[in-house]
Amino acid sequence: MKRLNDEDILKNNVDTISQFYILDYLKKNLNISEFNVYLVDSNKIKVTDKNDEVLYFSYDKENKNVVYEEEIKELDRTMEM
């Protein structure tokens, strides 16, 4: 997980198009300088506030919008045999 600094945020310095859309959404809808922003994976950004409360934002490619959740949903990696 990579933390974005103010310059990264200002210059939209992210790794994927999905992250770009998410960051753009955050910049338009939040006072982004008040939060810590982390790149979690190619389609997810983590945002924490001064109280250490967390939201995860991802980009829904089908609906072309940004969605958020309070926790990352873990993949079920167990298999029935």
N, C-alpha and C positions, 0 to 999 in steps of 0.2 A: 504494500500500500504506500503510495507516494503522496506526501502533503504538498499542496499547491501554495506557493508564497504569493504575495500581492502582485509581483511582476508576472508570474505565470497566469494569474487570473486576468490581469489587465490585457495581456497579449494572447489570451485564449490558448495557452500552451498546454494542450492535452494530447492524448495519443490516438484517439479514434473520433470518427464523426459523431457517434452516439454521445461520447463525453462532451464534445463541442456543443451539441444541442442542449444537453443537460446544463452545462455551465452557462450558456446563453440564457436559458430559462431562469436559473438562479440569480444571475446578474440583473435581470429585468424585474424579478419579483421579491428579492430580498436585499437588505443592506449587507451585501456579501462580505464587506470588510469587517463585520462584527462576528464572523464565523470562521472556524477552521474547516478547510475543504480538502478532502482526500480522494485520490483516484483509487477505487477498490479493484475494479476489473474493467474490461473493455466496454461494459454497458452499465456501470454503476459508480456513483459518486456518493461519498459519505460526508455529511455536514454535522458539525458539533457546535453547540453554543457555549457561552461562558459558564453555564451550569452543567456542562458535560452531557446534555441531552442530545440524542442522536437521531437523525433521519437519513434514510438511504434513498437516493433518487436514481431512477433508471429511465431509459428511453424505450417506449413501446413502438417498434418499427411498423407494426400493422396499423395502429391507430394514429401514428405520427404525433405522439404527445409524451410528455414527461409525467411519470407516476412516482409516488413515494410510498415508503413503508417504514415502520419503526424498527423492524428487525429484518435481517437477511434470512430468507427462507432457505433452509439447508436442503440439499439434494439427498434423497434417500438412496444411499449407496449399498444397501443390502439387497441380496438376491435370494429368492427362494430356490432351494435345490430339491 
